[in-house]
Amino acid sequence: MGQVYEMKPKKTKKPIRSKSIVMILLAVYLAYSLTAQYITIRNARAQEARIQAQIEEIKKENEKLKDEIERMRSDEYIERIARERLGLIKFGEVMFVDVNHGDQDTGN
């Protein structure tokens, strides 16, 4: 004869409650907000690191410029520039001018 199957009653699905939907939406919103804030903070820290590197580079350049200014204020530097650029001489010195210096064709 035939087999007898026992039929179980079907489980009824519980309707999704609005409270559950609100909790899920809140969780998604919080996850999104935290991720966005993390990305913003990470970008700000990267920018801060770049700016700090620029500051250090500018400080080094500033120190070099200060050293150069001090060197340019020295009497030796001023005297050298006066002699080279302006052709000045000290009192009692005699200037000799090489007349063949500018003439390169005299050796032929």
Backbone hydrogen bonds, N-H to C=O, Kabsch-Sander energy under -0.5 kcal/mol:
donor,donor_aa,acceptor,acceptor_aa,energy
5,Y,3,Q,-0.6
7,M,5,Y,-0.6
8,K,6,E,-0.6
21,I,17,R,-1.6
22,V,18,S,-2.3
23,M,19,K,-2.1
24,I,20,S,-2.4
25,L,21,I,-2.7
26,L,22,V,-2.4
27,A,23,M,-2.3
28,V,24,I,-2.4
29,Y,25,L,-2.6
30,L,26,L,-2.6
31,A,27,A,-2.3
32,Y,28,V,-2.5
33,S,29,Y,-2.8
34,L,30,L,-2.7
35,T,31,A,-2.2
36,A,32,Y,-2.6
37,Q,33,S,-2.4
38,Y,34,L,-2.4
39,I,35,T,-2.3
40,T,36,A,-2.2
41,I,37,Q,-2.6
42,R,38,Y,-2.6
43,N,39,I,-2.5
44,A,40,T,-2.2
45,R,41,I,-2.4
46,A,42,R,-2.1
47,Q,43,N,-2.4
48,E,44,A,-2.4
49,A,45,R,-2.2
50,R,46,A,-2.1
51,I,47,Q,-2.5
52,Q,48,E,-2.6
53,A,49,A,-2.1
54,Q,50,R,-2.1
55,I,51,I,-2.6
56,E,52,Q,-2.3
57,E,53,A,-2.2
58,I,54,Q,-2.6
59,K,55,I,-2.5
60,K,56,E,-2.2
61,E,57,E,-2.3
62,N,58,I,-2.6
63,E,59,K,-2.2
64,K,60,K,-2.1
65,L,61,E,-2.4
66,K,62,N,-2.4
67,D,63,E,-2.4
68,E,64,K,-2.3
69,I,65,L,-2.4
70,E,66,K,-2.3
71,R,67,D,-2.2
72,M,68,E,-2.5
73,R,69,I,-1.4
74,S,71,R,-1.1
78,I,74,S,-2.0
79,E,75,D,-2.6
80,R,76,E,-2.3
81,I,77,Y,-2.5
82,A,78,I,-2.3
83,R,79,E,-2.2
84,E,80,R,-2.9
85,R,81,I,-2.5
86,L,81,I,-1.0
86,L,82,A,-0.5
87,G,83,R,-0.6
88,L,82,A,-2.2
93,E,90,K,-2.0
99,V,97,V,-0.9
101,H,98,D,-0.9
104,Q,102,G,-0.9
106,T,103,D,-0.5
107,G,104,Q,-0.6
108,N,105,D,-1.2
